[in-house]
Amino acid sequence: MNPLRKKIPRGVIYHSLSQSFRYLFLSLLAPLEEKDRVEDWERTFTGYIGRRHAVAFPFARTAIHAALKTLDLPEGSQVLMPPITIKGILDAVVDLGLVPVYADLDPATACFRREGLEEKLGPQVRVALVTPLFGLVPDLEDLCAFLKGRGLFVIEDFSQCLNGRLSERKVGTFGDLSVYSSSSIKTLDTLGGGMAVTDDDALAAKLRRAQEGLAPPSRGWLVRKAWTNLVRNLATTQPFFSIFTFPFLRLLEWKDPEAALKQTGHRAKGRLKALPDLWFRRYTSLQARIGKERLPWVEAIDRSRVAHVDFLKRHCPGAPFPATTPVSRNVYWQLILPVPDARAAQRALAREGIDSATSSLELISDLPDYPNAAPMPEAERLYHHGLFIPCFPHLTDEDMERIAGAVRSLFKDRS
């Protein structure tokens, strides 16, 4: 590996370094409780997704917790969940006395496989959480219609699939309730926060009451989010990444290979005794301001990233990228590539100056502190050996040629 060659990060923050400094400054001084600004952002997001109502929450998991609470389900009712998601959603489910059950994922879509799902839907299953992962669009129309036809309340978590479409229909419009998490490294990042969208007037009214019952926001928490965002942005910006971050990650790989393999390092796996107070504080008007400012840029970001993925697919015919469906318009928030050995592949790409990682989501179906842990072979394979390949917008043609060559070398026997 040429030590002077530009190094390519595993991912980026989707706004400029100067904006990160500005957001940190605003987090220290800007008003946080301008209700009109939050309501304006909710209306903007509603129109953008194409639903009747939007309600802002501090986290998507808080929105899910509020929605499940409105259903007033008997204790012990079951929630069908994907094996891979953030652990916080699982914590929200079990906090309400509900029980998770899991169905394995289809490797072609990283979502539930419609076939075989029937056997998972016992009489106690009342809710289904459908999650299009990594910006891949499965056949949500068929899947959600099937689940609703079995009497399930469907929550669609499109946090990784903003602007994805099935034919001409936007992801985020298929569930009874749909949620988006605008956390760091998302294409629409508002220093955290979540949005719940629905066409159900009664549900929206209940969610609004839950929103009104939240505690005042924490400026300290927002400052920490803005600081983390700035640090990540600086760490992935050239030439800082090439000179400092990339060598640090190689050292981390030597000292703690598991942390280096995960996109954002280790996360806690233990069961929470109680949900944190920060989950129940109001979404701020500064976050709404950032959302309104950043939303117009998202589609251009998507077009560039999709063009890079199309290039890699054309030039790496032996690489088994997920296929999804013929009418899926994927946005590839992260380009996931199943490999035989993620650590070996990460090292091989690093020798070419290309950083890569596996998802920092959790394999929740494998957590022993929670009910119904069960083997999920396809999800486990994707979780442990699905490698994120860089495809973010400001990669150059030369960068893409280098990435394509490195990916081809991983599958040279299949080309």
Secondary structure, DSSP 8 states (H G I E B T S, - for coil): --TTS--B-S---SS-HHHHHHHHHHHHHS-S--HHHHHHHHHHHHHHHT-SEEEEESSHHHHHHHHHHHHT--TT-EEEE-SEE-HHHHHHHHHTT-EEEE--EETTTTEE-STT-GGG--TTEEEEEE--GGG----HHHHHHHHHHTT-EEEEE-TT-TT-EETTEETTSSSSEEEEE--TTSSS-SSS-EEEEES-HHHHHHHHHHHHTSB---HHHHHHHHHHHHHHHHHHSTTHIIIIIHHHHHHHHHH-HHHHHBTT-----S--SS--GGGGB---HHHHHHHHHHGGGHHHHHHHHHHHHHHHHHH-TTS------TTEE---SSEEEE-S-HHHHHHHHHTTTB--EE--SEEGGG-TTSTT----HHHHHHHHHEEEE---TT--HHHHHHHHHHHHHHTTTT-
